[in-house]
Structure formats: C-alpha cells, structure tokens
Amino acid sequence: MKKILPVVALVLLVCCTPALAGRAEKLAALEQRITSYTLNPEYKDDAHALAVVKGALESIREGSGGIGACLVDTSTGEIVEYGRNRQFSPHFRSDLHAEMDLLNRYEDRVKKFRENAETGENPRDCKNLVLVTSVEPCPMCLTRIINSGIKTVLYVVEDREGGMATRLDSLPPFWREFAADREFRPADCSAELRQMALDLFDFSSRSFAKNRVKK
Ligand SMILES: [Zn+2]
C-alpha cells in the first residue's frame, strides 16, 4: 500500500496540473477583460454592473461562487453596501450567496427595529435602495430580498435554470402577494458586461449539479 501511494500522487499531479493551469489562465483572461473594460455611457447601470462583476471575480479568487451584489442609493447613485458569494470561504456557509451576504451586512449595519406606529418606523422601508446582482437571484435569495423590503432588483444576467425572478408566478401565494409591488428586471448594461457576469458564474457554478448545461 505504501508503495502505491506515491504512484497515485504522481498520477494525480500529472493529470490535474494541466487542468489547474488551464483554469488559472482562463481566470486571468477574464480578469483582463474586467480590468480593461471602459464604462459605456449609453447604459445607465454600467458602473454598478461592473462593480458587481468585480465582486464576483473576487469571490472566485477566494474559492467561492462567481456572483457579486451591491446596494445603490438611487438618490445619489452611490453604492452604499457590497456583498459577494462567500459560501466556501473562509468555511462552508450554505446561506452566504451574494445577495444574502449583502443584506446581512446592510441589516447588521443599520440595525432597524420592528414597526412602530408612534414613530412611523418600518424596518422594511428601504427608501431609495436598489439591489444590483450579477446573476438573477435564486429562490432563497429572492424570498429574502422580498422579506427585506427592497423594492427594485436589477440583475446583470438571467439564470435560466436556477433563477426565481423570472418565475414570480411560481411563488407560494403569500410570497407572490408580498412581492406584488416589487420590480425585478435586467440591469441596463452592455452585452460585454453580461457576458462577463455569465462567464464568472459558469466558472464556478454548481459543480454538484451534474446535469447543468454550461452555455
Ligand atoms: Zn441565491
């Protein structure tokens, strides 16, 4: 047995090294496309789409999924919070999709409390905040976003197989009604940024979902 182990290690090294090198090259090429991208003034959400794409790249670099998200205050156009997928770094957290991470950070920072008729406080009052994500939210994130009170969500690229924003009619009745005044739509950004968001998502996504067809 002891003699076999070094042989197995050598075979693994020979087989895996080209694949890992190919992956590193692919990621470097993706990074080059992102860092050299110039914002296109024809698209009003280009800057925010680029910001979430950069977050997605950072997540992959850390070993997590390639999705980034941010909260934009539409009264100023400023990004007030960043989030990104942290499912596998520093340790496995099944809840830490980019949108969940983003809302955790926002809610932990602003610390709102339950409705108060006297003061008119409402924790779900998110005023001018718009959530931007690099990929259409999954069912978990979509219901969390609805519960948070955020009214508008922009996604850079659709997730035809796992996205829920394009399937609102399939929500349970309570959630469908809760979501009635919400808006989920594609971000107004360039085709290049959409392709980057898709490539980053595909780079890391769902290795456990064997039947997923990569486009
Ligand atoms: Zn999600």
Residues whose N, C-alpha, C, O or C-beta is under 5 A from the ligand:
A	BS01	ZN	H97 P137 C138 C141
